[in-house]
Amino acid sequence: MPSTDEFTGWLGLDAKSVEGNLVKATFNPKVFTDDDIDIKISHCGMCASDLHTLRSGWGASLYPVVVGHEIIGTVTRKGKNVTQFEIGDRVGVGAQCASCLKDDCYECTHDNEPYCTERVFTYNDKFPGTDDVAYGGYALQGRYPASFAFKIPDGLPSEIAAPMMCGGITVYSPLKRNGAGPGKTVGIVGIGGLGHFGLLFAKALGSDKVYAISRSKAKEADVIAMGAEGIIATKETGWAKEWTRKFDLIVSTANNADMPLHDYLSILKPGGRFVQVGLPEEPIPQLMFGPLVTMNVHLLGSLLGSRSEITEMLETSAAKGIKSWVQTYPMEEVNEVLKLMDAGEAKYRFVLSN
């Protein structure tokens, strides 16, 4: 039976909701279990996934939907099996709120929870074997399995930590797993919410050189302030030839299907890696295997990060003073901020505050 509890949030009722038409209303969270916590939400970052979901860009959404998966708040209730948190603890929840966590699940026992076959996303998803729908953080309260909540270090303000719960971990994980660090030259495609984290974390991990890759150099001052060497502008003639075989690793946050993928692969060193984390709504152009074979480059994808990586990312950010670049607005103004976000006005993450 669905829960009869009522929480308050900003609901998307159809694909037009992305135009700034969210409705403040009540919704029924999942049934509370002994493994769950309730959170009083203080902050929620705004992710491009929210826009894709509200407009059903990745397929039909489960309306009514409450989006938002960069959640920070305080624990107000906990199940009897929850021992890692106390009432009043400040915690974060990211884009994944559950997986099976079974001892015989290869993914869950090998730090690959995002790839578990029983993975549950924090919104626009259902909990296996139940009638429960997952609702996100554009709300006053949230209810989630405690196993996918994370204590926020004291050194991270809530508005700074919020965007890390999705935007941060989405790039931190592939950077770590693919060797970003001393001796490496790293490129980050796209200078938005994800891309700015890519620059910050690639530098924090000790990479020798970090470059942003974008259409123009309009954001170069910001990029340098984030620790990068500068911007490689892809609208400039001959850019790929100039940078041939210069990069060990490229992480692409781009959401445009018309990306110059062959050019990106050509600027990798032999054995280099290109990791796509952005998720365009349209198919990419046809890919020829030539660069993969003749250059021994690796074309990869990455989804979120493991629970241990999220903990490590938060602790690293607190220890090294890594700060998300955010603009904070009251959650009551969410519809206006949605319009700003869809227009590309974020520098570089909008955060909603209760």
ZIJOJO-V201668 format. One record per backbone hydrogen bond with DSSP energy under -1.0 kcal/mol. NH is the residue of the N-H (numbers start at 1). CO is the residue of the C=O. E is the energy in kcal/mol with one decimal. If there is no record, write none. Layout:
nh=(NH;NH)
co=(CO;CO)
e=(E;E)
This chain:
nh=(7;9;10;11;12;17;19;20;21;23;25;27;36;37;38;39;40;41;42;43;44;45;46;50;52;53;54;55;56;57;59;63;65;71;72;73;74;75;76;77;79;81;82;88;89;91;92;93;97;98;105;109;110;112;115;116;119;120;122;124;127;130;134;136;137;138;139;140;142;144;146;148;149;150;152;156;161;162;164;165;168;169;170;172;173;175;176;177;178;179;180;184;186;187;188;189;190;196;198;199;200;201;202;203;204;205;206;207;208;209;211;212;213;214;220;223;224;225;226;227;228;229;232;234;235;236;239;242;243;244;245;246;246;247;248;249;250;251;252;253;261;264;265;266;268;269;271;272;273;274;275;276;277;278;293;294;295;298;300;302;310;311;312;313;314;315;316;317;318;319;320;322;327;329;331;333;334;337;338;339;340;341;342;343;344;345;351;352;353;354)
co=(27;25;138;23;65;14;16;17;17;11;9;7;33;144;77;142;74;140;72;72;352;70;350;47;48;49;50;51;53;52;56;61;12;93;43;91;40;89;38;38;36;34;79;75;86;73;150;71;120;120;102;105;107;107;112;113;116;98;95;134;132;127;125;66;68;67;137;8;39;37;35;145;146;92;90;153;157;158;161;162;163;164;166;168;169;171;172;173;174;176;175;181;209;249;211;251;213;192;194;195;196;197;198;199;200;201;203;202;184;184;186;230;188;232;217;219;220;221;222;224;223;210;212;214;215;233;236;238;239;241;266;243;267;267;185;185;273;187;275;189;259;260;261;262;265;247;295;269;248;298;250;300;252;252;289;290;291;272;274;276;306;307;308;309;310;311;312;313;314;315;316;317;349;351;353;330;331;333;334;335;336;337;338;339;341;340;327;44;329;42)
e=(-2.8;-2.8;-2.9;-3.3;-3.1;-2.0;-1.8;-1.5;-1.9;-2.6;-2.6;-2.3;-1.6;-2.4;-2.2;-3.0;-2.8;-1.8;-2.5;-2.0;-2.3;-2.2;-2.6;-1.6;-2.3;-2.5;-2.6;-2.1;-1.4;-3.3;-1.2;-1.6;-2.2;-2.4;-2.6;-2.2;-1.9;-2.3;-2.5;-1.1;-2.5;-2.1;-1.7;-2.7;-2.2;-2.9;-2.3;-2.0;-2.5;-1.2;-1.7;-1.8;-1.2;-2.6;-2.2;-1.7;-1.7;-2.6;-2.2;-1.1;-2.1;-1.6;-3.0;-2.8;-2.5;-2.2;-2.5;-3.0;-2.0;-2.1;-2.7;-1.6;-1.8;-2.3;-2.1;-1.9;-2.5;-2.3;-1.1;-1.7;-1.5;-1.8;-2.3;-2.5;-2.0;-2.0;-2.5;-2.9;-1.4;-1.3;-2.6;-1.9;-2.8;-2.5;-2.4;-2.3;-2.6;-2.5;-2.1;-2.0;-2.1;-3.0;-2.3;-1.9;-2.1;-2.2;-1.8;-1.8;-1.1;-1.5;-2.4;-2.4;-2.9;-2.1;-1.8;-2.4;-2.5;-1.8;-1.4;-1.5;-2.1;-3.3;-2.9;-2.8;-1.7;-1.2;-1.5;-1.9;-1.3;-1.0;-1.3;-1.2;-1.4;-2.5;-2.1;-1.5;-2.6;-2.5;-3.2;-2.5;-2.2;-2.1;-2.4;-1.7;-1.3;-3.3;-1.4;-2.9;-1.9;-3.1;-3.0;-2.7;-3.0;-1.6;-2.3;-3.0;-1.4;-2.6;-3.3;-1.6;-2.0;-2.1;-2.3;-2.8;-2.4;-2.4;-2.9;-2.5;-2.2;-2.4;-2.5;-1.8;-2.2;-2.6;-2.5;-2.0;-1.9;-2.0;-2.5;-1.3;-1.7;-2.7;-2.7;-1.4;-1.9;-2.4;-2.5;-3.1;-2.5;-2.8)
